[in-house]
Structures are given as C-alpha cells and as structure tokens.
Amino acid sequence: NRAHLAEFAAVLAKARKITVLTGAGVSAESGIPTFRGEGGLWRTWSATELATPEAFRENPSLVWEFYHYRRCIVAKARPNPSHYALAAFEQRCKQEGKNFKLLTQNIDGLHMQAGSTEVVELHGSLWKTRCCHCGDVKENREMPICEALEGKGAPDTTSPDARIPVMQLPRCKLCNGLLRPHVVWFGENLERKILCEVDEALEDCDLLLVAGTSAVVYPAAGYAPLVNALGGVVAEFNIDKTPASRHCNFKFRGPSATTLPEALGIPLDQLPQT
Ligand code: NAD
C-alpha cells in the first residue's frame, strides 16, 4: 500500500550501505523453474540424486545430463524487470556514493546479463566448470558442453544405467581430469573467499533487500535474521510468506518483477523490454 511504499522510500533515501539477497524466485518470471515452489525442480527430481558430491561420484553422467538440461533452459532465458530494476538501482547507488552489493543464490547469470556488476554468486555458476583433479575453474558457455550431450533433453532418472562413458564427459584442457559444474552442492561449503565477501557486505549494512528466496538454505537463510538483529532494516519481496518474514520490517507480497521496480522507484518504461 501507499503508506508502506512511502515509508520504505524514506528508509531507502537514508540508507548508505545496501545489500540485496536474491533467490530462484527473481528468475521465475524469466521462465526458469524454482526449486521448492510449484513446478519446482526438486518436485520432479530428487536433490539427493542429482545435486550432491556423492551423486556425482556415483553417476557423473546423470548429473551432467541434469546440468546440461538446466543450461539449455537458462540459455533461452532473458532477464526480467526484477534483474533490470536491481541493475538500475546499483547505478543509482553508485551515482549517490552509496555502497551496494548483490548476493545471489542463483547460478543462472541473469543479474550480470541485466547489467549488475557488484554481484557475488554464492552458489557458483551454471556457466563455469571446475576440474575434479587440478581444481582449475573456467568459464564455459559452449552448448552442448561436450558432444555426448548433444540433443539430450531432461535427464532420465528411470534408466540411470544408460550412462555416457566418463571419458566422453567434459574434460579439463590442462590435465584431462573430469570436469564438474562449478556450483555448490548439498553437503558442500561455500568458498572461503565468497564467505569473506558476504561478511563484508553484511557488516554495517543498514538495509537488506531479500527477494525471491524461500530462506531455508543456509548460510543465506541466516542473513535476514542477522542484519535485523544488528539493527539494520530488512525488506522482503516474495509472493509468499517465508521463515525470514518475521525478521523483515517491510514485506512486499507479489511477483518481484512488479514489486522491486515499484519499491525502488524505477519506472518500468525506463527498463529494457523483456
Ligand atoms: P526456492 O525455490 O527454494 O524458493 C523460491 C522462492 O521464490 C519461494 O519463496 C517463492 O515463494 C518465491 N517466488 C517464486 N516466484 C516468485 C516471484 N515471481 N517473485 C517473488 N518471489 C517468488 O529458491 P531459493 O530460495 O533460491 O533456494 C535456494 C537454492 O535454489 C539455491 O541453491 C539456488 O542455487 C537454487 N536455484 C537456483 C536457480 C537459478 O539459478 N535460477 C533456480 C532454481 C534453484
């Protein structure tokens, strides 16, 4: 409502250090399925089967098929007004000499595609690989990432024995080791360097925006309670209530592609057409 928006605008105008946390919901309107919501990826496939180091050790072919499938979906997707509004807002913060950082749990790269530059990819990127042997991390946008994945659609978990031979999966150009997606799987920790960047972004942050995340995956789930406890203002943008809601001073219910531009005062007609 209007009063809520005006109150938020006053907080926004005063804030000197603004941090944003985004999740799969901000990309939902770009046609990328979220994890836990309706049509969520984890309702169709079991996370433990596909996004764990054990799964990759057991069946790297099936895991690569899953990530190839997700790359295909994301390759066709374009940023939506949520991404564009945050990119425009970053520019405004820069002009006003404010400190701005965008922490994202998404691995789709759409924030950068929309023009955001102060981005920390907490869970890695669909567009990067890491060598299991020498640890080399590279950007790789080739589609498909290896010949054997050509023409493959959704992974077939009912016949997981139909495997691509491991030598035909993506290999490291430096040492020929097996490559894996450079993403954080269940049971894995975030990189040290990333955790330091997060600490910096949350320390003395006077406004935290939390958009499109179910706020159940740690450590990101702890950011709203932390900033709130330290006296910062927290604003949530989500279609539903989440466990983080009770730590939020402002709650904007509705699709973030509408609520973010509105609350940040970014006119929709000034954003790129989607
Ligand atoms: P999640 O699926 O658990 O939660 C999505 C949240 O977004 C829900 O709270 C839902 O209510 C909300 N939502 C859905 N549509 C929305 C909309 N239009 N506007 C505003 N909110 C909306 O996702 P999460 O919290 O990001 O879960 C974390 C994990 O999901 C991370 O590990 C992340 O890497 C992964 N993930 C990433 C992508 C991507 O890169 N696009 C996609 C799926 C999952």
Boltz pocket constraint, residues with backbone or C-beta under 6 A from the ligand:
constraints:
  - pocket:
      binder: B
      contacts: [[A, 22], [A, 23], [A, 24], [A, 25], [A, 26], [A, 27], [A, 28], [A, 29], [A, 32], [A, 33], [A, 34], [A, 35], [A, 36], [A, 37], [A, 40], [A, 41], [A, 105], [A, 106], [A, 107], [A, 108], [A, 109], [A, 123], [A, 184], [A, 211], [A, 212], [A, 213], [A, 214], [A, 215], [A, 216], [A, 217], [A, 237], [A, 238], [A, 239], [A, 240], [A, 241], [A, 242], [A, 254], [A, 255], [A, 256], [A, 257]]
      max_distance: 6.0
